[in-house]
Amino acid sequence: GVAKLCSQGANFLLRMRSLMILARLLDPKDFGLVGMVTAVICIFNVFKDFGLSSAAVQRTTVTEEQSSTLFWVNVLVGVVLGLLALALAPIVAAFYHESRLLGVTAVLATAFFFNAASVQHTALLERQMRFTTLSIIDIVSLVVSSAIGIAMATHGFGYWALVVTSTVTPLVYTICVWLTTGWVPGRPRRNVGIGSMIRFGGTLTLNGVVMYVASNFEKVLLGRFWGVDALGIYGRAYQLINIPTDNLNSSAGGVAFAAMSRLQGEPNRLKSYFLKGYSLVLSLTVPIMFTCALFADDMILVFLGPKWKSAAVVFRLLAPTTLAFAILNPLGWLLNSLGMVGRGLKIALVLGPVMVAGYVMGLPYGPKGVSFAYSSVMMLCVIPLVAW
């Protein structure tokens, strides 16, 4: 767990460095243009493994035949999602009244296949508790994609630098996990006992869909009614506020879920492990939240540059969401490791519509209004959801 956290720290620094450089090389409209597409088609990322990687990790034992069959299911899902994203390209362009989105959507659609081809290899490494290896692979894929994106931005490719970066990352990651595991999937087979795993994964995926829509619908609204500049400003503030907490939750959550899944039959050890992880996440998140709220102007100036100063107020207003998700996300690890994905879905079906209602109320006031509404809703929902 410590090694995973250290590796994620390096990942965080690389992502911040990449963001700082690209923010200075590109304009808000470039980020806003790509953000229009990702806010719509990246909902398909929730389906990229159909929850089957988590299902494979959560199960006590998984056979070779099951892993191979799950791999081919994932590949099929990835191909279908890529084709759906491609079919959506003209609709996305028409919705935003922006013809450039046609090519952007078509290129980003290829990432779904690359992601699908790595799912079971990643699950294999997680079952083996090789989290440091996975973190190193994350870093390698990020370094390669960031270098390509920065080079393209330097040579005047504009928003295409962001598009290619988003595509190269999953490609490099997939190549690395295949080389690391050395596992070559066999033929898919019937009647190998994956029915319960598909049900588990399906429920988890539906949960992810609801929360993805709830967490990204404000970007669709801002892009449609306030334009690329407003979305670019909001999107960079949103990304910056989420980078540290995303890395923290990713590092702690990956280890906690795999470990607690192995401890399902030992409730005392599971409880102790969960509470220690929960305490760690909260103790690290609270200072991050206060730092972001108190020093928003300075952080925007340092990390994004002077042309992004209007993002500071959005960044400050979004700061409370980091604490809300630090409180709520670990409860998801616990529910999923115990196989209680149904309860998690019910919680998402209540929280999601409440979040969307908040965005709608804040929309007339632009990015600032949406940011304030988002944070207010999340903080008001924390205690009822924990009690549930």
C-alpha positions as MATLAB code, in Angstrom:
seq = 'GVAKLCSQGANFLLRMRSLMILARLLDPKDFGLVGMVTAVICIFNVFKDFGLSSAAVQRTTVTEEQSSTLFWVNVLVGVVLGLLALALAPIVAAFYHESRLLGVTAVLATAFFFNAASVQHTALLERQMRFTTLSIIDIVSLVVSSAIGIAMATHGFGYWALVVTSTVTPLVYTICVWLTTGWVPGRPRRNVGIGSMIRFGGTLTLNGVVMYVASNFEKVLLGRFWGVDALGIYGRAYQLINIPTDNLNSSAGGVAFAAMSRLQGEPNRLKSYFLKGYSLVLSLTVPIMFTCALFADDMILVFLGPKWKSAAVVFRLLAPTTLAFAILNPLGWLLNSLGMVGRGLKIALVLGPVMVAGYVMGLPYGPKGVSFAYSSVMMLCVIPLVAW';
ca = [
       0.000    0.000    0.000;
       2.825    2.420    0.837;
       4.582    1.618   -2.440;
       1.332    2.200   -4.309;
       0.850    5.560   -2.599;
       4.406    6.659   -3.436;
       3.978    5.637   -7.068;
       0.700    7.532   -7.254;
       2.512   10.544   -5.836;
       4.871   10.443   -8.801;
       1.853   10.045  -11.085;
       0.279   13.132   -9.492;
       3.400   15.229  -10.060;
       3.581   14.169  -13.704;
      -0.082   14.985  -14.316;
       0.338   18.387  -12.676;
       3.443   19.128  -14.713;
       1.709   18.130  -17.924;
      -1.312   20.276  -17.078;
       0.886   23.266  -16.264;
       2.724   23.051  -19.588;
      -0.331   22.425  -21.758;
      -2.279   25.202  -20.017;
       0.414   27.641  -21.096;
       0.733   26.305  -24.653;
      -2.996   26.061  -25.404;
      -6.006   28.351  -24.973;
      -9.158   27.780  -22.895;
     -11.130   27.247  -26.109;
      -8.903   24.262  -27.011;
      -9.679   22.568  -23.703;
     -13.323   23.550  -23.988;
     -13.590   22.050  -27.481;
     -12.252   18.666  -26.374;
     -14.258   18.908  -23.142;
     -17.469   19.118  -25.161;
     -16.773   15.692  -26.654;
     -15.414   13.972  -23.564;
     -18.382   15.107  -21.460;
     -20.650   13.176  -23.865;
     -18.789   10.102  -25.133;
     -16.674    9.371  -22.071;
     -19.770    7.978  -20.415;
     -18.873    4.904  -22.474;
     -15.718    4.568  -20.339;
     -18.001    3.323  -17.588;
     -18.831    0.368  -19.854;
     -15.250   -0.293  -20.971;
     -14.888   -3.334  -18.715;
     -18.577   -3.774  -17.796;
     -17.437   -4.082  -14.189;
     -15.744   -7.388  -15.004;
     -12.327   -6.342  -13.743;
     -13.830   -5.611  -10.310;
     -15.811   -8.853  -10.490;
     -12.611  -10.790  -11.200;
     -10.799   -9.123   -8.297;
     -13.721   -9.553   -5.883;
     -14.048  -13.304   -6.517;
     -11.989  -15.575   -4.281;
     -10.937  -17.801   -7.209;
     -10.967  -17.245  -10.970;
     -10.097  -19.988  -13.480;
      -8.110  -19.622  -16.701;
     -11.243  -20.337  -18.746;
     -13.179  -17.641  -16.913;
     -10.430  -15.050  -17.439;
     -10.177  -15.831  -21.156;
     -13.937  -15.669  -21.641;
     -14.131  -12.377  -19.737;
     -11.334  -10.990  -21.918;
     -13.291  -11.623  -25.111;
     -16.452  -10.200  -23.557;
     -14.478   -7.037  -22.753;
     -13.088   -6.809  -26.295;
     -16.576   -7.158  -27.759;
     -17.856   -4.423  -25.456;
     -14.919   -2.181  -26.437;
     -15.581   -2.593  -30.161;
     -19.296   -1.863  -29.713;
     -18.566    1.242  -27.625;
     -16.078    2.525  -30.204;
     -18.624    2.110  -32.988;
     -21.319    3.824  -30.907;
     -19.006    6.761  -30.215;
     -18.219    6.980  -33.926;
     -21.923    6.989  -34.751;
     -22.460    9.791  -32.233;
     -19.888   12.055  -33.903;
     -22.328   13.905  -36.208;
     -24.885   14.188  -33.388;
     -22.301   15.724  -31.028;
     -21.188   18.174  -33.719;
     -24.780   19.201  -34.418;
     -25.693   19.509  -30.712;
     -22.866   21.972  -30.017;
     -23.035   23.613  -33.488;
     -19.318   22.886  -33.903;
     -18.174   20.978  -37.015;
     -14.647   20.366  -35.668;
     -16.078   17.955  -33.123;
     -16.752   15.406  -35.867;
     -13.063   14.509  -36.282;
     -12.312   14.836  -32.577;
     -15.038   12.349  -31.659;
     -13.941    9.880  -34.345;
     -10.336    9.802  -33.089;
     -11.287    9.561  -29.414;
     -13.522    6.572  -30.239;
     -10.439    4.386  -30.853;
      -9.502    4.582  -27.155;
     -12.392    2.298  -26.201;
     -10.823   -0.713  -27.921;
      -7.409   -0.069  -26.335;
      -9.001    0.170  -22.881;
     -10.987   -3.047  -23.371;
      -7.903   -5.045  -24.346;
      -6.208   -4.284  -21.011;
      -9.019   -4.988  -18.540;
      -8.346   -8.625  -17.625;
      -4.568   -8.163  -17.662;
      -5.013   -5.339  -15.143;
      -7.322   -7.520  -13.037;
      -4.681  -10.270  -13.047;
      -2.067   -7.858  -11.682;
      -4.511   -6.595   -9.043;
      -5.327  -10.130   -7.890;
      -1.593  -10.681   -7.514;
      -1.443   -7.427   -5.456;
       1.154   -6.009   -7.880;
       0.036   -2.433   -7.366;
       3.504   -0.937   -7.666;
       3.835   -2.510  -11.103;
       0.485   -1.048  -12.147;
       1.511    2.373  -10.881;
       4.756    2.235  -12.852;
       2.779    1.308  -15.973;
       0.486    4.276  -15.298;
       3.514    6.543  -15.073;
       5.089    5.197  -18.283;
       1.864    5.636  -20.254;
       1.430    9.144  -18.853;
       5.014   10.166  -19.647;
       4.794    8.945  -23.240;
       1.386   10.483  -23.942;
       2.280   13.776  -22.241;
       5.523   14.067  -24.195;
       3.667   13.548  -27.468;
       0.931   16.015  -26.475;
       3.403   18.700  -25.408;
       5.409   18.262  -28.608;
       2.256   18.634  -30.711;
       1.106   21.693  -28.737;
       4.545   23.285  -29.177;
       4.329   22.812  -32.943;
       0.920   24.444  -33.213;
      -1.462   21.485  -33.409;
      -3.814   23.111  -30.888;
      -6.636   20.955  -29.557;
      -5.340   17.916  -31.473;
      -2.548   17.704  -28.888;
      -5.184   16.932  -26.247;
      -6.985   14.460  -28.506;
      -3.840   12.470  -29.284;
      -2.767   12.495  -25.627;
      -6.099   10.948  -24.616;
      -5.702    8.229  -27.264;
      -2.044    7.360  -26.732;
      -2.413    6.877  -22.956;
      -4.616    3.730  -23.128;
      -2.605    2.371  -26.082;
       0.702    2.508  -24.191;
      -0.952    1.193  -21.010;
      -2.367   -1.826  -22.845;
       0.967   -2.677  -24.448;
       2.686   -2.479  -21.048;
       0.228   -4.703  -19.150;
       0.375   -7.338  -21.904;
       4.171   -7.382  -21.788;
       4.227   -7.398  -17.972;
       1.798  -10.257  -17.390;
       2.844  -12.367  -20.372;
      -0.696  -13.764  -20.360;
      -2.257  -14.636  -23.702;
      -6.033  -15.267  -23.497;
      -7.430  -18.543  -24.775;
     -10.646  -19.149  -26.683;
     -13.928  -18.042  -25.098;
     -15.987  -20.882  -23.638;
     -19.559  -21.398  -22.542;
     -20.749  -22.598  -19.148;
     -17.621  -21.602  -17.232;
     -19.491  -19.933  -14.359;
     -19.247  -16.241  -15.264;
     -22.974  -15.518  -14.909;
     -22.723  -14.217  -11.344;
     -19.654  -12.165  -12.284;
     -21.536  -10.540  -15.161;
     -24.444   -9.695  -12.833;
     -22.027   -8.170  -10.316;
     -20.266   -6.230  -13.067;
     -23.543   -5.131  -14.644;
     -24.831   -3.647  -11.403;
     -21.495   -1.940  -10.801;
     -21.560   -0.554  -14.346;
     -25.075    0.824  -13.958;
     -23.937    2.516  -10.759;
     -21.023    4.010  -12.680;
     -23.302    5.258  -15.463;
     -25.574    7.066  -13.019;
     -22.663    8.726  -11.228;
     -20.878    9.594  -14.470;
     -23.952   11.389  -15.800;
     -24.419   13.137  -12.460;
     -20.749   14.201  -12.310;
     -20.477   15.421  -15.913;
     -23.897   16.765  -16.860;
     -22.901   20.272  -15.775;
     -20.161   20.261  -18.427;
     -22.704   19.419  -21.117;
     -24.958   22.245  -19.903;
     -22.120   24.773  -19.734;
     -20.832   23.823  -23.184;
     -24.297   24.063  -24.724;
     -25.492   27.288  -23.089;
     -22.285   29.165  -22.208;
     -19.833   28.066  -24.936;
     -16.273   26.746  -25.215;
     -14.575   29.456  -23.153;
     -16.823   28.970  -20.127;
     -16.455   25.198  -20.338;
     -12.694   25.511  -20.765;
     -12.402   27.620  -17.606;
     -14.678   25.349  -15.579;
     -13.082   22.169  -16.947;
      -9.520   23.155  -16.014;
     -10.565   24.228  -12.509;
     -12.478   20.954  -12.146;
      -9.514   18.908  -13.352;
      -7.047   20.713  -11.121;
      -9.181   20.337   -7.983;
      -9.637   16.621   -8.683;
      -6.072   15.587   -9.571;
      -4.775   15.160   -5.970;
      -7.922   13.486   -4.648;
      -8.279   11.245   -7.718;
      -4.725    9.989   -7.239;
      -5.275    9.511   -3.517;
      -8.522    7.606   -3.978;
      -7.063    5.570   -6.826;
      -4.030    4.474   -4.833;
      -5.869    3.775   -1.583;
      -9.012    2.430   -3.237;
      -7.267   -0.080   -5.479;
      -5.343   -1.604   -2.597;
      -8.299   -1.478   -0.180;
     -10.787   -3.118   -2.557;
      -8.468   -6.013   -3.419;
      -7.407   -6.549    0.197;
     -10.926   -6.323    1.655;
     -12.206   -8.718   -1.003;
      -9.712  -11.259    0.336;
     -10.938  -10.592    3.913;
     -14.671  -11.107    3.333;
     -14.720  -14.067    5.720;
     -12.825  -12.237    8.478;
     -15.063   -9.343    9.592;
     -12.828   -8.103   12.424;
      -9.755   -7.809   10.196;
     -11.848   -6.292    7.404;
     -13.264   -3.653    9.766;
      -9.814   -2.738   11.080;
      -8.332   -2.540    7.575;
     -11.184   -0.393    6.277;
     -11.105    2.100    9.141;
      -7.337    2.561    8.831;
      -7.662    3.258    5.108;
     -10.627    5.580    5.693;
      -8.679    7.561    8.295;
      -5.693    7.877    5.978;
      -7.783    9.238    3.102;
      -9.577   11.792    5.287;
      -6.421   12.953    7.075;
      -4.772   13.684    3.724;
      -7.838   15.226    2.071;
      -8.752   17.811    4.713;
      -5.529   19.852    4.337;
      -5.833   19.606    0.546;
      -9.345   21.082    0.697;
      -8.363   24.000    2.916;
      -5.251   24.730    0.862;
      -7.278   24.846   -2.353;
      -9.933   27.100   -0.810;
      -7.519   29.561    0.836;
      -4.904   29.811   -1.898;
      -6.991   29.384   -5.042;
      -5.655   32.496   -6.799;
      -2.029   31.572   -6.163;
      -2.528   27.944   -7.208;
      -4.229   28.893  -10.469;
      -1.446   31.367  -11.241;
       1.279   28.798  -10.551;
      -0.317   25.736  -12.158;
      -2.233   27.236  -15.095;
      -0.797   30.706  -15.674;
      -2.145   34.284  -15.735;
      -4.586   33.803  -18.632;
      -6.576   31.382  -16.453;
      -7.086   33.733  -13.475;
     -10.875   33.688  -13.976;
     -10.771   29.972  -13.040;
      -9.687   30.814   -9.470;
     -13.193   31.512   -8.158;
     -14.505   28.282   -9.729;
     -11.569   26.376   -8.235;
     -12.310   27.808   -4.773;
     -16.026   27.028   -4.988;
     -15.306   23.414   -5.987;
     -12.928   22.810   -3.061;
     -15.601   21.361   -0.688;
     -16.342   18.561   -3.170;
     -12.943   17.038   -2.411;
     -13.953   16.465    1.205;
     -17.399   15.167    0.263;
     -15.989   12.535   -2.072;
     -13.246   11.615    0.411;
     -16.012   10.779    2.883;
     -18.244    8.932    0.397;
     -15.847    7.075   -1.933;
     -14.380    4.711    0.715;
     -17.905    3.540    1.540;
     -18.065    2.339   -2.060;
     -14.925    0.231   -1.529;
     -16.599   -1.408    1.448;
     -19.919   -2.124   -0.278;
     -18.242   -3.492   -3.412;
     -15.767   -5.709   -1.573;
     -18.687   -7.283    0.319;
     -20.640   -7.780   -2.900;
     -23.312   -5.241   -1.807;
     -23.397   -3.482   -5.173;
     -27.207   -3.267   -5.085;
     -27.147   -0.856   -2.153;
     -24.507    1.248   -3.887;
     -26.748    1.501   -6.958;
     -29.730    2.651   -4.866;
     -27.588    5.374   -3.300;
     -26.425    6.517   -6.754;
     -30.007    6.631   -8.049;
     -30.883    9.072   -5.274;
     -27.719   11.199   -5.343;
     -27.526   11.541   -9.143;
     -30.838   13.376   -9.748;
     -30.169   15.663   -6.763;
     -26.807   16.677   -8.278;
     -28.367   17.365  -11.684;
     -31.092   19.486  -10.075;
     -28.362   21.540   -8.401;
     -26.612   22.157  -11.742;
     -29.848   23.348  -13.330;
     -30.422   25.831  -10.501;
     -26.882   27.195  -10.799;
     -26.742   27.268  -14.634;
     -28.198   30.798  -15.096;
     -25.184   32.131  -13.163;
     -22.597   30.420  -15.371;
     -19.549   28.434  -14.165;
     -19.597   30.155  -10.761;
     -23.222   29.292  -10.134;
     -22.760   25.677  -11.215;
     -19.663   25.313   -9.008;
     -21.473   26.693   -5.961;
     -24.502   24.461   -6.576;
     -22.305   21.360   -7.046;
     -20.437   21.899   -3.772;
     -23.596   22.771   -1.838;
     -25.437   19.648   -2.966;
     -22.512   17.356   -2.159;
     -21.973   18.769    1.335;
     -25.697   18.603    2.140;
     -25.888   14.972    1.001;
     -22.881   13.642    2.923;
     -24.508   12.926    6.296;
     -27.720   11.303    4.927;
     -25.707    9.071    2.590;
     -23.272    7.975    5.312;
     -26.248    7.155    7.550;
     -27.825    5.112    4.748;
];
